[in-house]
Amino acid sequence: MNKTLYAAILFSIAANANAANDYFGKWRVFGANDGNPPMALTSNDSDNAFGQVCAEDAEGCFWMILSPNIPCKRGESSPMLGNSSSGSSQFTAHCAGAYEISGTKYHRYVISPFDDATAVVTESSGILSFAMPVQSGSFTVMRFDLTGSTKAISRLDELKIKFFKQIKSGSTKDIRL
């Protein structure tokens, strides 16, 4: 299973009220007690979600935006400008296609570079905005509240260590050090 499909499945699980989670301001961290790969997400008033998602099959994590409103074609990439209290950063949004969750079609964007996105989320406060070019020469600006993001990512980091240690202890898969 590819990591972006896995992320969409995890997002669906996370939306379930029975999923184990911790709340930090506007952010939620999932995977603490349910054995699923951990993730930290926030959502905005336009039903977009943004956060860091980990994938068992990739043995790593990535930043992702899920949007029911901004369509994309799988495999396409687009430049994206991020702006926050710590300044502006350039990103690339890689379309991982669409996935349906509870009857809503979400378009999935994997955001890179990973370390730059992590720095923006953990070193900024207030609102994080992403400007992305869309069809017909206009831009869409998505805004996410960073309240609680630093604590959420710190908690996620704890869960990642535990989760990936558990995978590696029972796996015979080659690893790169």
C-alpha positions in Angstrom: 0.0 0.0 0.0 1.5 3.4 -0.9 2.1 5.9 1.9 -0.4 8.5 0.6 -3.3 6.0 0.4 -2.3 4.8 3.8 -2.4 8.4 5.1 -6.0 8.8 3.7 -7.1 5.6 5.5 -5.5 6.9 8.7 -7.3 10.2 8.3 -10.5 8.3 8.0 -9.8 6.3 11.1 -8.8 9.5 12.9 -12.2 11.1 12.1 -13.8 8.2 14.0 -14.8 9.2 17.5 -13.4 5.9 18.8 -9.8 6.7 17.7 -7.3 7.4 20.5 -6.2 11.0 20.4 -4.7 13.9 22.3 -5.8 17.5 21.9 -3.4 20.4 21.8 -5.1 23.7 20.9 -6.4 23.3 17.4 -4.3 20.2 16.7 -5.1 16.5 17.4 -2.5 13.7 17.7 -3.7 10.2 16.8 -2.3 6.8 17.3 -1.4 7.0 21.0 -3.2 3.8 22.0 -4.7 2.2 18.9 -1.6 0.6 17.3 -2.0 2.7 14.1 0.9 4.9 12.8 0.8 8.2 14.5 -0.2 11.6 13.0 -0.9 15.2 14.1 -3.6 17.1 12.2 -5.5 20.4 12.3 -8.4 21.5 10.1 -9.8 24.8 9.0 -13.3 26.2 8.4 -13.2 25.1 4.7 -12.9 21.4 5.6 -9.2 21.3 4.6 -6.8 19.3 6.9 -3.1 19.8 7.3 -0.6 17.8 9.4 2.1 15.3 9.7 1.2 11.7 8.9 3.4 8.6 9.5 3.2 5.5 7.4 4.2 2.0 8.4 5.1 0.9 4.9 7.5 3.8 4.3 8.8 3.8 7.9 8.7 7.5 7.8 6.5 10.6 8.1 5.4 13.4 5.8 3.4 16.6 5.7 0.1 16.5 3.9 -2.9 18.7 3.0 -6.3 17.0 2.4 -8.7 19.3 0.5 -12.3 18.6 -0.7 -12.1 21.9 -2.6 -8.8 22.1 -4.5 -8.6 19.3 -7.2 -5.4 17.9 -8.5 -4.2 15.2 -10.8 -2.1 12.3 -9.3 1.6 12.8 -10.0 1.4 16.5 -10.7 3.4 19.0 -8.6 2.8 22.6 -7.9 4.8 25.4 -6.2 3.3 26.6 -3.0 4.2 29.6 -0.8 3.9 29.3 3.0 3.6 32.3 5.2 3.6 32.5 9.0 4.9 34.5 11.9 8.4 33.2 11.2 8.4 34.4 7.6 7.7 33.0 4.1 8.9 29.7 2.7 8.6 28.0 -0.7 7.2 24.5 -0.8 6.2 22.0 -3.4 2.8 20.3 -3.3 2.9 16.8 -4.8 -0.6 15.5 -5.8 -1.2 12.0 -4.5 -4.7 11.8 -6.1 -8.1 11.8 -4.5 -9.5 9.6 -1.8 -13.1 9.4 -0.6 -13.7 9.7 3.1 -17.3 9.4 4.4 -18.7 10.4 1.1 -16.5 13.4 0.5 -13.7 13.3 -2.1 -10.4 14.7 -0.7 -7.5 15.7 -2.9 -4.2 14.8 -1.2 -1.1 16.9 -1.4 2.2 15.8 0.1 4.3 18.9 1.1 8.0 19.1 0.7 10.7 19.9 1.8 9.8 18.0 5.1 12.3 19.8 7.3 11.2 23.3 6.2 7.5 22.5 6.8 8.4 21.1 10.3 10.3 24.3 11.1 7.5 26.5 10.0 4.9 24.6 12.1 7.1 24.3 15.2 8.7 27.8 15.2 5.6 29.9 14.3 2.5 31.0 16.0 -0.9 32.3 14.9 -1.9 31.4 11.3 0.0 29.5 8.7 -1.2 30.3 5.2 -0.4 28.3 2.0 -0.9 30.0 -1.4 -1.3 27.6 -4.3 -1.8 28.4 -8.0 -5.0 26.9 -9.4 -6.6 26.8 -12.8 -7.5 30.1 -14.7 -4.6 32.1 -13.3 -5.8 32.5 -9.7 -4.5 31.4 -6.3 -6.2 29.6 -3.5 -5.0 30.5 0.0 -5.5 27.9 2.7 -5.2 29.1 6.3 -4.5 26.9 9.4 -4.4 27.8 13.1 -1.0 26.8 14.6 -2.3 27.0 18.2 -1.0 24.0 20.0 1.2 22.8 17.0 4.5 22.8 18.9 3.1 20.6 21.7 1.3 18.4 19.1 4.5 17.8 17.1 6.4 17.1 20.3 3.9 14.5 21.3 3.9 13.1 17.8 7.7 12.8 18.0 7.4 10.7 21.1 4.9 8.4 19.5 7.0 8.1 16.3 10.0 6.8 18.3 7.8 4.2 20.0 6.0 3.2 16.9 9.0 2.8 14.6 11.0 1.0 17.3 8.1 -1.4 17.6 8.1 -2.0 13.8 11.9 -2.4 13.6 12.0 -4.8 16.5 9.8 -7.3 14.8 10.8 -6.7 11.2 13.5 -8.5 9.1 13.3 -5.7 6.5 16.6 -4.1 5.6 17.1 -0.7 7.1 19.4 2.2 6.2 21.4 3.8 9.0 
